[in-house]
Amino acid sequence: MSKETKQWWEATSKYYQEESNIPIGIHYGPGAPFEDGKHGLHLLGNLRGKKVLEIGCGGAQCGIAMAKQGAQVTVIDISEEQLKFARALADKNRAKIEFHQGDIRKFPYIPSRSQDLVFTAWALLYVDDLESCFNESYRVLKKGGRFVLAMPHHFFEVIDSKTLKLKGSYFKTGKYESVETWQDGSKHKFVSYPRTVSEVANTLIGSGFNIERIIEPDSRIHYKRDPWYNTWDFTPKLMKYVTPTIIFKARK
Ligand SMILES: C[S@@+](CC[C@H](N)C(=O)[O-])C[C@H]1O[C@@H](n2cnc3c(N)ncnc32)[C@H](O)[C@@H]1O
């Protein structure tokens, strides 16, 4: 449910942004190289003049980098706190961005066939209805437009990051709930929706996309700009064996 996700992000945004201190740049997530620079993935091409929609933008560090490269960027996020941070960061970086607060399962206010690129990093894990989100992404793309999405690799999630022992089955998908106790003793409900690789791929295909590439970044390398390296579960110990991030590049 988006309500639970919204509550989590309103509560966690300040702590998350301070802890991860994400640099301005087009990132793909923990254990992955950025779009540019050494090891750069170069999935997006020249963005100058392109219309880009970033869904689940968080602090909009990616969207801001795209705007600085000359793209016309629109971003959507459900969390007021995340958007507050993103707006301030965009102002500081003199990046012109169109902001929307909303749910990325449906975004009817974005016109059909209006975008060259839909981009998302590490937001889809919170979305219960992936099909609706993918159908919407397909709708707003121009013909030939690209959908580039980065999300957790479910293989990584079933292994304990410290002991390297299996925590559960790769086939256990659907709603995952936990209660996290923070340093101040407060308790917060965390909800996510782990998915197998084939489930994501088949949902993309079902929405009409052609999958052009699937990338499992080599997380044995320590990418210097990776702000999540050795935080939470993203230990070098586990990243040596499995990548935390998977990326799909698809085309309408
Ligand atoms: C882990 S953060 C990632 C943010 C950003 N893409 C990044 O890579 O830094 C996940 C973001 O997705 C947003 N989000 C989660 N579910 C959403 C939904 N259903 N609709 C809109 N935004 C959502 C959260 O509010 C949060 O800002």
The ligand as a MOL file (V3000), in Angstrom:
LIG
                    3D

  0  0  0     0  0            999 V3000
M  V30 BEGIN CTAB
M  V30 COUNTS 27 29 0 0 0
M  V30 BEGIN ATOM
M  V30 1 C 15.0410 4.4670 -2.0860 0
M  V30 2 S 14.2510 5.9480 -2.5850 0 CHG=1
M  V30 3 C 15.0690 6.1650 -4.1390 0
M  V30 4 C 15.0310 7.5900 -4.5630 0
M  V30 5 C 15.8490 7.9180 -5.8020 0
M  V30 6 N 15.2980 7.3020 -6.9880 0
M  V30 7 C 17.2730 7.5020 -5.6220 0
M  V30 8 O 17.7020 6.5600 -6.3100 0
M  V30 9 O 17.9700 8.1010 -4.8160 0 CHG=-1
M  V30 10 C 12.6210 5.4260 -3.0650 0
M  V30 11 C 11.6920 6.5860 -3.3890 0
M  V30 12 O 10.5200 6.0860 -4.0250 0
M  V30 13 C 9.4090 6.8150 -3.5730 0
M  V30 14 N 8.2140 5.9690 -3.7560 0
M  V30 15 C 7.9970 4.7350 -3.2630 0
M  V30 16 N 6.7960 4.2710 -3.6470 0
M  V30 17 C 6.2220 5.2380 -4.3930 0
M  V30 18 C 4.9850 5.3570 -5.0770 0
M  V30 19 N 4.0890 4.3620 -5.0740 0
M  V30 20 N 4.7450 6.4940 -5.7520 0
M  V30 21 C 5.6570 7.5010 -5.7840 0
M  V30 22 N 6.8450 7.4450 -5.1610 0
M  V30 23 C 7.1310 6.3260 -4.4670 0
M  V30 24 C 9.7280 7.1000 -2.1120 0
M  V30 25 O 8.9570 8.1680 -1.6030 0
M  V30 26 C 11.2180 7.3850 -2.1670 0
M  V30 27 O 11.4820 8.7360 -2.3390 0
M  V30 END ATOM
M  V30 BEGIN BOND
M  V30 1 1 1 2
M  V30 2 1 2 3
M  V30 3 1 2 10
M  V30 4 1 3 4
M  V30 5 1 4 5
M  V30 6 1 5 6
M  V30 7 1 5 7
M  V30 8 2 7 8
M  V30 9 1 7 9
M  V30 10 1 10 11
M  V30 11 1 11 12
M  V30 12 1 11 26
M  V30 13 1 12 13
M  V30 14 1 13 14
M  V30 15 1 13 24
M  V30 16 1 14 15
M  V30 17 1 14 23
M  V30 18 2 15 16
M  V30 19 1 16 17
M  V30 20 1 17 18
M  V30 21 2 17 23
M  V30 22 1 18 19
M  V30 23 2 18 20
M  V30 24 1 20 21
M  V30 25 2 21 22
M  V30 26 1 22 23
M  V30 27 1 24 25
M  V30 28 1 24 26
M  V30 29 1 26 27
M  V30 END BOND
M  V30 END CTAB
M  END
